[in-house]
């Protein structure tokens, strides 16, 4: 379940505790959060496509896909790969 606290998105197990979701497993909850926040269908599609691209990049490069394990360096590597045309 997606909840917000102080403007920060938190994914919880529904019982109030954070769990170590994978990016793939968190996408449906995030999509529901975006719909509940009244985001446009096109915005939701764009956000989910971007996260799916990140998920595929992480998996293809042997990087973690657990939300708690993803670090700044993983995101920076993804951004660099995007800038280089996905090479």
Residue pairs with C-beta under 8 A, 6 or more apart in sequence:
1 11
1 12
1 13
1 14
1 29
2 9
2 10
2 11
2 12
2 29
2 30
2 32
2 33
3 9
3 10
3 12
4 10
4 33
9 30
9 33
10 18
11 18
11 19
11 21
11 26
11 29
11 30
11 67
12 18
12 19
13 19
20 66
20 67
20 68
20 69
21 29
21 66
21 67
22 65
22 66
22 67
23 51
23 54
23 55
23 58
23 65
23 66
23 67
23 70
24 55
24 65
26 67
27 48
27 51
27 52
27 55
30 47
30 48
30 51
31 44
31 48
34 43
34 44
34 47
35 44
39 47
53 78
53 82
54 75
54 78
55 65
57 63
57 77
57 78
57 81
58 64
58 65
58 70
58 74
58 78
59 65
61 77
63 70
63 74
63 77
64 70
64 74
81 87
